[in-house]
Amino acid sequence: MKDGQICVFGGAHIDRRGRISGATAPGASNPGTWFEEAGGGGFNAARTLACLGHEVHMVSARGGDADGETVAQAAEAAGVIDRPFTFLDRRTPSYTAILENDGNLVVALADMDLYRLFSPRRLRQRATRDLLAASDVVIADANLPAETIASLVATASEQAKIVAGIAISPAKVIRYGGCLDGMSFLFMNQAEARALAGGDGYAPEEWPSRLQSIGLRGGVITRGSEPAIAFQGRQAVSVAPPALDALGDVTGAGDALAAGFLSAHIGGEDLGSSLRHGIAAAGITVLSALAVSEKMSEEAVRAAIKLVPPAKILS
């Protein structure tokens, strides 16, 4: 087990994914297959970090139903220490996605109403306060309410923790707007960065200064098959993801990138090396049908990183 405890606050729910077998026919019935597993941005990152040898605690809201038990079993199987707030009369949240044959997302529906009950007062419970105080890294995904994120980031940054966020979606990333200056890193794709920063048409090298101008100290912006960008303080780098022969499923790739990056960062790697580790972890994930690849491990990342090009310095 690596040194340094990690605590993840956010989504741990059920992912349902339908994959279209042939060419997508909008507005019509499409033959395909159905798949269901435990998921959630924070939970995917937590399980990946556990696979990479870290002690990880997961704090989330959950219903008292069979889906909640599925999530609990997935946490145990991954070696994640599960610390849910369970609402026995509620339904566990879910995310339902339709994917094209190549694994890219067509449309998704997020039934996340229960997370509204994860209020800031939950963070004031003794067990949660003790857990937070004992953690070296705190991750908050944007499934949480904005006021809960702000309270969590404020507490963690005051205690000099590494504080990271996972954007989840363009609609949810704005929940970080009031606490960007307390975050070490925010992980987002280009659409989420655009929703947070406003405007459009930024060149890749402009993203760091634009996001820093609204208060964010560090972040990672993924851009599909185009080079990803990472920045912190005066440093900014880009790394091109390697070409892949085939995609299994893009679900969880961004969460794996965040986990791989943070694992390397807390292990002392520089910004460029951390981004390369993140891209390697994401590459392992997209080759799998699962949101957390069954092949994810430190050894797998060390092998995959050999295919990732060196980082280029942007500033």
DOPARO-895283 format. One record per residue (C-alpha): residue number from 1; chain; x, z, y. Coordinates in steps of 0.02 Angstrom, whole numbers, plus 50000, padded with zeros to 5 digits. Each point is the difference from the previous one (the first is absolute). Layout:
# DOPARO-895283
<site nr="NUM" kette="A" c1="X" c3="Z" c2="Y"/>
...
END
This chain:
# DOPARO-895283
<site nr="1" kette="A" c1="50000" c3="50000" c2="50000"/>
<site nr="2" kette="A" c1="50069" c3="49951" c2="50170"/>
<site nr="3" kette="A" c1="50020" c3="50130" c2="50137"/>
<site nr="4" kette="A" c1="49866" c3="50008" c2="50134"/>
<site nr="5" kette="A" c1="49814" c3="50028" c2="49975"/>
<site nr="6" kette="A" c1="49878" c3="49866" c2="50058"/>
<site nr="7" kette="A" c1="49818" c3="50032" c2="50043"/>
<site nr="8" kette="A" c1="49876" c3="49857" c2="50018"/>
<site nr="9" kette="A" c1="49834" c3="50022" c2="50089"/>
<site nr="10" kette="A" c1="49869" c3="49862" c2="49988"/>
<site nr="11" kette="A" c1="49912" c3="49885" c2="49881"/>
<site nr="12" kette="A" c1="49991" c3="50031" c2="49812"/>
<site nr="13" kette="A" c1="49849" c3="49911" c2="49931"/>
<site nr="14" kette="A" c1="49940" c3="49860" c2="49886"/>
<site nr="15" kette="A" c1="50058" c3="49820" c2="50022"/>
<site nr="16" kette="A" c1="49889" c3="49865" c2="49928"/>
<site nr="17" kette="A" c1="50068" c3="49824" c2="50002"/>
<site nr="18" kette="A" c1="49918" c3="49838" c2="49948"/>
<site nr="19" kette="A" c1="50115" c3="49850" c2="49975"/>
<site nr="20" kette="A" c1="49933" c3="49823" c2="50011"/>
<site nr="21" kette="A" c1="50056" c3="49895" c2="49852"/>
<site nr="22" kette="A" c1="50010" c3="49830" c2="50084"/>
<site nr="23" kette="A" c1="49989" c3="49927" c2="50174"/>
<site nr="24" kette="A" c1="49898" c3="50110" c2="50118"/>
<site nr="25" kette="A" c1="49826" c3="49935" c2="50041"/>
<site nr="26" kette="A" c1="49938" c3="50093" c2="50156"/>
<site nr="27" kette="A" c1="49815" c3="50042" c2="50002"/>
<site nr="28" kette="A" c1="49981" c3="49968" c2="49813"/>
<site nr="29" kette="A" c1="50018" c3="50088" c2="49833"/>
<site nr="30" kette="A" c1="50181" c3="49999" c2="49941"/>
<site nr="31" kette="A" c1="50055" c3="50033" c2="49821"/>
<site nr="32" kette="A" c1="50130" c3="50135" c2="49988"/>
<site nr="33" kette="A" c1="50053" c3="50169" c2="49929"/>
<site nr="34" kette="A" c1="49972" c3="50179" c2="50055"/>
<site nr="35" kette="A" c1="50127" c3="50142" c2="50004"/>
<site nr="36" kette="A" c1="49990" c3="50183" c2="50053"/>
<site nr="37" kette="A" c1="50132" c3="50133" c2="50028"/>
<site nr="38" kette="A" c1="50043" c3="50148" c2="50110"/>
<site nr="39" kette="A" c1="50069" c3="49946" c2="50168"/>
<site nr="40" kette="A" c1="50006" c3="50033" c2="50187"/>
<site nr="41" kette="A" c1="50142" c3="49966" c2="50121"/>
<site nr="42" kette="A" c1="50068" c3="50177" c2="50001"/>
<site nr="43" kette="A" c1="49975" c3="50022" c2="49813"/>
<site nr="44" kette="A" c1="50088" c3="49836" c2="49959"/>
<site nr="45" kette="A" c1="50148" c3="50054" c2="50106"/>
<site nr="46" kette="A" c1="49999" c3="50174" c2="49923"/>
<site nr="47" kette="A" c1="50005" c3="49933" c2="49822"/>
<site nr="48" kette="A" c1="50138" c3="49876" c2="50044"/>
<site nr="49" kette="A" c1="50104" c3="50139" c2="50077"/>
<site nr="50" kette="A" c1="49974" c3="50105" c2="49843"/>
<site nr="51" kette="A" c1="50061" c3="49852" c2="49896"/>
<site nr="52" kette="A" c1="50154" c3="49997" c2="50110"/>
<site nr="53" kette="A" c1="50041" c3="50180" c2="49958"/>
<site nr="54" kette="A" c1="49923" c3="50101" c2="50141"/>
<site nr="55" kette="A" c1="49893" c3="50157" c2="49996"/>
<site nr="56" kette="A" c1="49836" c3="49941" c2="50076"/>
<site nr="57" kette="A" c1="49842" c3="50095" c2="50045"/>
<site nr="58" kette="A" c1="49838" c3="49906" c2="50036"/>
<site nr="59" kette="A" c1="49865" c3="50075" c2="50112"/>
<site nr="60" kette="A" c1="49836" c3="49905" c2="50009"/>
<site nr="61" kette="A" c1="49811" c3="50017" c2="50003"/>
<site nr="62" kette="A" c1="49911" c3="49965" c2="49837"/>
<site nr="63" kette="A" c1="49825" c3="50003" c2="49926"/>
<site nr="64" kette="A" c1="49947" c3="50100" c2="49850"/>
<site nr="65" kette="A" c1="49968" c3="49848" c2="49892"/>
<site nr="66" kette="A" c1="50079" c3="49899" c2="49860"/>
<site nr="67" kette="A" c1="50097" c3="49895" c2="50125"/>
<site nr="68" kette="A" c1="50078" c3="50158" c2="50069"/>
<site nr="69" kette="A" c1="50056" c3="50047" c2="49825"/>
<site nr="70" kette="A" c1="50076" c3="49827" c2="49979"/>
<site nr="71" kette="A" c1="50105" c3="50030" c2="50157"/>
<site nr="72" kette="A" c1="50054" c3="50172" c2="49937"/>
<site nr="73" kette="A" c1="50055" c3="49925" c2="49834"/>
<site nr="74" kette="A" c1="50098" c3="49863" c2="50090"/>
<site nr="75" kette="A" c1="50090" c3="50131" c2="50105"/>
<site nr="76" kette="A" c1="50048" c3="50099" c2="49846"/>
<site nr="77" kette="A" c1="50061" c3="49844" c2="49909"/>
<site nr="78" kette="A" c1="50109" c3="49951" c2="50148"/>
<site nr="79" kette="A" c1="50075" c3="50173" c2="50023"/>
<site nr="80" kette="A" c1="49917" c3="50026" c2="50170"/>
<site nr="81" kette="A" c1="49948" c3="50180" c2="50038"/>
<site nr="82" kette="A" c1="49814" c3="49984" c2="50038"/>
<site nr="83" kette="A" c1="49926" c3="50110" c2="50138"/>
<site nr="84" kette="A" c1="49825" c3="49933" c2="50036"/>
<site nr="85" kette="A" c1="49859" c3="50065" c2="50107"/>
<site nr="86" kette="A" c1="49855" c3="49973" c2="49879"/>
<site nr="87" kette="A" c1="49822" c3="49980" c2="50062"/>
<site nr="88" kette="A" c1="49897" c3="50023" c2="49842"/>
<site nr="89" kette="A" c1="49842" c3="49921" c2="50072"/>
<site nr="90" kette="A" c1="50087" c3="49845" c2="50067"/>
<site nr="91" kette="A" c1="50059" c3="49834" c2="49931"/>
<site nr="92" kette="A" c1="50186" c3="49960" c2="49991"/>
<site nr="93" kette="A" c1="50046" c3="49861" c2="50124"/>
<site nr="94" kette="A" c1="50033" c3="49824" c2="49937"/>
<site nr="95" kette="A" c1="50078" c3="49836" c2="50053"/>
<site nr="96" kette="A" c1="49930" c3="49838" c2="49929"/>
<site nr="97" kette="A" c1="50097" c3="49838" c2="50022"/>
<site nr="98" kette="A" c1="49978" c3="49819" c2="49950"/>
<site nr="99" kette="A" c1="50163" c3="49907" c2="49971"/>
<site nr="100" kette="A" c1="50040" c3="49817" c2="49986"/>
<site nr="101" kette="A" c1="50080" c3="49932" c2="49842"/>
<site nr="102" kette="A" c1="50174" c3="50017" c2="50080"/>
<site nr="103" kette="A" c1="49971" c3="50185" c2="50037"/>
<site nr="104" kette="A" c1="49965" c3="49986" c2="50187"/>
<site nr="105" kette="A" c1="49854" c3="50095" c2="50075"/>
<site nr="106" kette="A" c1="49836" c3="49910" c2="50038"/>
<site nr="107" kette="A" c1="49895" c3="50147" c2="50060"/>
<site nr="108" kette="A" c1="49989" c3="50188" c2="49970"/>
<site nr="109" kette="A" c1="49874" c3="50140" c2="50024"/>
<site nr="110" kette="A" c1="50057" c3="50178" c2="50032"/>
<site nr="111" kette="A" c1="49876" c3="50139" c2="49961"/>
<site nr="112" kette="A" c1="50098" c3="50143" c2="50079"/>
<site nr="113" kette="A" c1="49867" c3="50109" c2="50080"/>
<site nr="114" kette="A" c1="50061" c3="50158" c2="49913"/>
<site nr="115" kette="A" c1="50166" c3="49997" c2="50093"/>
<site nr="116" kette="A" c1="49907" c3="50043" c2="50160"/>
<site nr="117" kette="A" c1="49984" c3="50176" c2="49927"/>
<site nr="118" kette="A" c1="50189" c3="50019" c2="49996"/>
<site nr="119" kette="A" c1="49998" c3="50086" c2="50168"/>
<site nr="120" kette="A" c1="50145" c3="50085" c2="50091"/>
<site nr="121" kette="A" c1="49938" c3="50171" c2="49944"/>
<site nr="122" kette="A" c1="50050" c3="49952" c2="49823"/>
<site nr="123" kette="A" c1="50180" c3="49998" c2="50061"/>
<site nr="124" kette="A" c1="49983" c3="50180" c2="50058"/>
<site nr="125" kette="A" c1="49966" c3="50069" c2="49827"/>
<site nr="126" kette="A" c1="50141" c3="50112" c2="49940"/>
<site nr="127" kette="A" c1="50046" c3="49895" c2="49848"/>
<site nr="128" kette="A" c1="50009" c3="49841" c2="50103"/>
<site nr="129" kette="A" c1="50103" c3="50082" c2="50137"/>
<site nr="130" kette="A" c1="50123" c3="50066" c2="49871"/>
<site nr="131" kette="A" c1="50012" c3="49831" c2="49917"/>
<site nr="132" kette="A" c1="50032" c3="49914" c2="50165"/>
<site nr="133" kette="A" c1="50134" c3="50127" c2="50048"/>
<site nr="134" kette="A" c1="50090" c3="49974" c2="49834"/>
<site nr="135" kette="A" c1="50002" c3="49809" c2="50012"/>
<site nr="136" kette="A" c1="50142" c3="49897" c2="50071"/>
<site nr="137" kette="A" c1="49900" c3="49839" c2="50016"/>
<site nr="138" kette="A" c1="49816" c3="49986" c2="50049"/>
<site nr="139" kette="A" c1="49902" c3="49839" c2="49977"/>
<site nr="140" kette="A" c1="49826" c3="49976" c2="50075"/>
<site nr="141" kette="A" c1="49902" c3="49843" c2="49962"/>
<site nr="142" kette="A" c1="49867" c3="49934" c2="50116"/>
<site nr="143" kette="A" c1="49855" c3="50040" c2="49883"/>
<site nr="144" kette="A" c1="50000" c3="50170" c2="50088"/>
<site nr="145" kette="A" c1="49900" c3="50028" c2="50160"/>
<site nr="146" kette="A" c1="50098" c3="49973" c2="50161"/>
<site nr="147" kette="A" c1="49989" c3="50184" c2="50050"/>
<site nr="148" kette="A" c1="50067" c3="50054" c2="49831"/>
<site nr="149" kette="A" c1="50145" c3="49878" c2="50011"/>
<site nr="150" kette="A" c1="50041" c3="50062" c2="50175"/>
<site nr="151" kette="A" c1="49997" c3="50182" c2="49945"/>
<site nr="152" kette="A" c1="50107" c3="49964" c2="49847"/>
<site nr="153" kette="A" c1="50128" c3="49896" c2="50095"/>
<site nr="154" kette="A" c1="50013" c3="50132" c2="50138"/>
<site nr="155" kette="A" c1="50030" c3="50141" c2="49876"/>
<site nr="156" kette="A" c1="50124" c3="49903" c2="49894"/>
<site nr="157" kette="A" c1="50099" c3="49933" c2="50148"/>
<site nr="158" kette="A" c1="50011" c3="50174" c2="50077"/>
<site nr="159" kette="A" c1="50076" c3="50058" c2="49836"/>
<site nr="160" kette="A" c1="50127" c3="49857" c2="50008"/>
<site nr="161" kette="A" c1="49934" c3="49911" c2="49846"/>
<site nr="162" kette="A" c1="50019" c3="49814" c2="49965"/>
<site nr="163" kette="A" c1="49824" c3="49941" c2="50041"/>
<site nr="164" kette="A" c1="49938" c3="49832" c2="49937"/>
<site nr="165" kette="A" c1="49836" c3="49907" c2="50005"/>
<site nr="166" kette="A" c1="49922" c3="49860" c2="49897"/>
<site nr="167" kette="A" c1="49886" c3="49891" c2="50106"/>
<site nr="168" kette="A" c1="49873" c3="49951" c2="49864"/>
<site nr="169" kette="A" c1="49908" c3="49869" c2="50105"/>
<site nr="170" kette="A" c1="49985" c3="49928" c2="50177"/>
<site nr="171" kette="A" c1="49841" c3="50101" c2="50025"/>
<site nr="172" kette="A" c1="50083" c3="50165" c2="49950"/>
<site nr="173" kette="A" c1="50175" c3="49986" c2="50072"/>
<site nr="174" kette="A" c1="49934" c3="50042" c2="50174"/>
<site nr="175" kette="A" c1="49971" c3="50177" c2="49936"/>
<site nr="176" kette="A" c1="50186" c3="50031" c2="50030"/>
<site nr="177" kette="A" c1="49983" c3="49953" c2="50184"/>
<site nr="178" kette="A" c1="50005" c3="50178" c2="50066"/>
<site nr="179" kette="A" c1="50152" c3="50060" c2="49903"/>
<site nr="180" kette="A" c1="50123" c3="49854" c2="49988"/>
<site nr="181" kette="A" c1="50139" c3="50097" c2="50088"/>
<site nr="182" kette="A" c1="49998" c3="50130" c2="49861"/>
<site nr="183" kette="A" c1="50028" c3="49875" c2="49859"/>
<site nr="184" kette="A" c1="50165" c3="49952" c2="49922"/>
<site nr="185" kette="A" c1="49932" c3="49840" c2="49921"/>
<site nr="186" kette="A" c1="49835" c3="49907" c2="49991"/>
<site nr="187" kette="A" c1="49982" c3="49869" c2="49863"/>
<site nr="188" kette="A" c1="49886" c3="49853" c2="50041"/>
<site nr="189" kette="A" c1="49976" c3="49815" c2="49979"/>
<site nr="190" kette="A" c1="49998" c3="49879" c2="50145"/>
<site nr="191" kette="A" c1="49810" c3="50005" c2="50020"/>
<site nr="192" kette="A" c1="50005" c3="50189" c2="50008"/>
<site nr="193" kette="A" c1="50144" c3="49997" c2="50125"/>
<site nr="194" kette="A" c1="49899" c3="49880" c2="50108"/>
<site nr="195" kette="A" c1="49848" c3="50114" c2="49994"/>
<site nr="196" kette="A" c1="50106" c3="50149" c2="50051"/>
<site nr="197" kette="A" c1="50103" c3="49916" c2="50136"/>
<site nr="198" kette="A" c1="49870" c3="49880" c2="50070"/>
<site nr="199" kette="A" c1="50034" c3="49821" c2="50049"/>
<site nr="200" kette="A" c1="50055" c3="49858" c2="49889"/>
<site nr="201" kette="A" c1="50137" c3="49873" c2="49972"/>
<site nr="202" kette="A" c1="50149" c3="50117" c2="49997"/>
<site nr="203" kette="A" c1="50161" c3="49928" c2="49932"/>
<site nr="204" kette="A" c1="50070" c3="50104" c2="49856"/>
<site nr="205" kette="A" c1="50140" c3="50073" c2="50105"/>
<site nr="206" kette="A" c1="49874" c3="50058" c2="50130"/>
<site nr="207" kette="A" c1="49904" c3="50118" c2="49885"/>
<site nr="208" kette="A" c1="50121" c3="50149" c2="50013"/>
<site nr="209" kette="A" c1="50000" c3="50005" c2="50191"/>
<site nr="210" kette="A" c1="49812" c3="49969" c2="50009"/>
<site nr="211" kette="A" c1="49961" c3="50143" c2="49880"/>
<site nr="212" kette="A" c1="50126" c3="50116" c2="50082"/>
<site nr="213" kette="A" c1="49918" c3="49965" c2="50168"/>
<site nr="214" kette="A" c1="49841" c3="50084" c2="49936"/>
<site nr="215" kette="A" c1="50096" c3="50151" c2="49935"/>
<site nr="216" kette="A" c1="50047" c3="49962" c2="49819"/>
<site nr="217" kette="A" c1="50177" c3="50058" c2="49960"/>
<site nr="218" kette="A" c1="50024" c3="49905" c2="49838"/>
<site nr="219" kette="A" c1="49907" c3="49884" c2="49886"/>
<site nr="220" kette="A" c1="49996" c3="49859" c2="49873"/>
<site nr="221" kette="A" c1="49900" c3="49840" c2="50022"/>
<site nr="222" kette="A" c1="49974" c3="49890" c2="49848"/>
<site nr="223" kette="A" c1="49958" c3="49816" c2="50022"/>
<site nr="224" kette="A" c1="49953" c3="49934" c2="49828"/>
<site nr="225" kette="A" c1="50135" c3="49881" c2="49939"/>
<site nr="226" kette="A" c1="50086" c3="50004" c2="50171"/>
<site nr="227" kette="A" c1="50138" c3="50127" c2="50039"/>
<site nr="228" kette="A" c1="49945" c3="50180" c2="50020"/>
<site nr="229" kette="A" c1="50058" c3="50097" c2="50153"/>
<site nr="230" kette="A" c1="50055" c3="50181" c2="50013"/>
<site nr="231" kette="A" c1="50047" c3="50095" c2="50156"/>
<site nr="232" kette="A" c1="50048" c3="50175" c2="50052"/>
<site nr="233" kette="A" c1="50066" c3="50047" c2="50171"/>
<site nr="234" kette="A" c1="50117" c3="49862" c2="50060"/>
<site nr="235" kette="A" c1="50020" c3="49924" c2="49827"/>
<site nr="236" kette="A" c1="49897" c3="49855" c2="49934"/>
<site nr="237" kette="A" c1="50029" c3="49894" c2="49844"/>
<site nr="238" kette="A" c1="49911" c3="49869" c2="49898"/>
<site nr="239" kette="A" c1="50006" c3="49963" c2="49814"/>
<site nr="240" kette="A" c1="49926" c3="49847" c2="49914"/>
<site nr="241" kette="A" c1="49907" c3="50036" c2="49838"/>
<site nr="242" kette="A" c1="50066" c3="49899" c2="49853"/>
<site nr="243" kette="A" c1="49895" c3="49858" c2="49932"/>
<site nr="244" kette="A" c1="49899" c3="50049" c2="49847"/>
<site nr="245" kette="A" c1="49951" c3="49886" c2="49858"/>
<site nr="246" kette="A" c1="49825" c3="50073" c2="49985"/>
<site nr="247" kette="A" c1="49890" c3="50135" c2="50075"/>
<site nr="248" kette="A" c1="49914" c3="50127" c2="49890"/>
<site nr="249" kette="A" c1="49900" c3="50089" c2="50137"/>
<site nr="250" kette="A" c1="50044" c3="50040" c2="50181"/>
<site nr="251" kette="A" c1="49902" c3="50164" c2="49993"/>
<site nr="252" kette="A" c1="50119" c3="50145" c2="50033"/>
<site nr="253" kette="A" c1="50147" c3="49894" c2="50056"/>
<site nr="254" kette="A" c1="50003" c3="50072" c2="50176"/>
<site nr="255" kette="A" c1="49984" c3="50177" c2="49932"/>
<site nr="256" kette="A" c1="50146" c3="49968" c2="49881"/>
<site nr="257" kette="A" c1="50104" c3="49933" c2="50145"/>
<site nr="258" kette="A" c1="49967" c3="50160" c2="50097"/>
<site nr="259" kette="A" c1="50048" c3="50106" c2="49851"/>
<site nr="260" kette="A" c1="50158" c3="49901" c2="49962"/>
<site nr="261" kette="A" c1="50053" c3="50004" c2="50182"/>
<site nr="262" kette="A" c1="49971" c3="50187" c2="50019"/>
<site nr="263" kette="A" c1="50087" c3="50040" c2="49835"/>
<site nr="264" kette="A" c1="50155" c3="49909" c2="50061"/>
<site nr="265" kette="A" c1="49988" c3="50071" c2="50176"/>
<site nr="266" kette="A" c1="49994" c3="50182" c2="49946"/>
<site nr="267" kette="A" c1="50142" c3="49960" c2="49880"/>
<site nr="268" kette="A" c1="50110" c3="49957" c2="50149"/>
<site nr="269" kette="A" c1="49989" c3="49809" c2="50001"/>
<site nr="270" kette="A" c1="50006" c3="49910" c2="50167"/>
<site nr="271" kette="A" c1="49853" c3="49904" c2="50074"/>
<site nr="272" kette="A" c1="50044" c3="49832" c2="49923"/>
<site nr="273" kette="A" c1="50035" c3="50071" c2="49828"/>
<site nr="274" kette="A" c1="49838" c3="50101" c2="50005"/>
<site nr="275" kette="A" c1="49900" c3="49843" c2="50040"/>
<site nr="276" kette="A" c1="50085" c3="49907" c2="49858"/>
<site nr="277" kette="A" c1="49953" c3="50141" c2="49880"/>
<site nr="278" kette="A" c1="49821" c3="49991" c2="50062"/>
<site nr="279" kette="A" c1="49991" c3="49813" c2="49974"/>
<site nr="280" kette="A" c1="50073" c3="50019" c2="49826"/>
<site nr="281" kette="A" c1="49865" c3="50128" c2="49955"/>
<site nr="282" kette="A" c1="49865" c3="49887" c2="50071"/>
<site nr="283" kette="A" c1="50067" c3="49855" c2="49897"/>
<site nr="284" kette="A" c1="49986" c3="50101" c2="49840"/>
<site nr="285" kette="A" c1="49821" c3="50044" c2="50046"/>
<site nr="286" kette="A" c1="49935" c3="49825" c2="50036"/>
<site nr="287" kette="A" c1="50060" c3="49942" c2="49829"/>
<site nr="288" kette="A" c1="49885" c3="50127" c2="49919"/>
<site nr="289" kette="A" c1="49812" c3="50001" c2="49979"/>
<site nr="290" kette="A" c1="50002" c3="50185" c2="50050"/>
<site nr="291" kette="A" c1="50010" c3="50077" c2="50174"/>
<site nr="292" kette="A" c1="50148" c3="50103" c2="49936"/>
<site nr="293" kette="A" c1="50105" c3="49898" c2="49881"/>
<site nr="294" kette="A" c1="50027" c3="50072" c2="49827"/>
<site nr="295" kette="A" c1="50181" c3="49941" c2="50020"/>
<site nr="296" kette="A" c1="50032" c3="50095" c2="50162"/>
<site nr="297" kette="A" c1="50158" c3="50107" c2="49990"/>
<site nr="298" kette="A" c1="50164" c3="50029" c2="50090"/>
<site nr="299" kette="A" c1="50085" c3="49884" c2="49876"/>
<site nr="300" kette="A" c1="49872" c3="49863" c2="50029"/>
<site nr="301" kette="A" c1="50024" c3="50011" c2="50189"/>
<site nr="302" kette="A" c1="50189" c3="49992" c2="49981"/>
<site nr="303" kette="A" c1="49980" c3="49841" c2="49897"/>
<site nr="304" kette="A" c1="49871" c3="49923" c2="50117"/>
<site nr="305" kette="A" c1="50101" c3="50033" c2="50157"/>
<site nr="306" kette="A" c1="50133" c3="49880" c2="49940"/>
<site nr="307" kette="A" c1="49877" c3="49859" c2="50038"/>
<site nr="308" kette="A" c1="49962" c3="50063" c2="50176"/>
<site nr="309" kette="A" c1="50105" c3="49917" c2="50138"/>
<site nr="310" kette="A" c1="50106" c3="50105" c2="50118"/>
<site nr="311" kette="A" c1="49917" c3="50070" c2="50155"/>
<site nr="312" kette="A" c1="50018" c3="49905" c2="50164"/>
<site nr="313" kette="A" c1="50026" c3="50099" c2="50158"/>
<site nr="314" kette="A" c1="49870" c3="49964" c2="50135"/>
<site nr="315" kette="A" c1="50068" c3="50121" c2="50129"/>
END
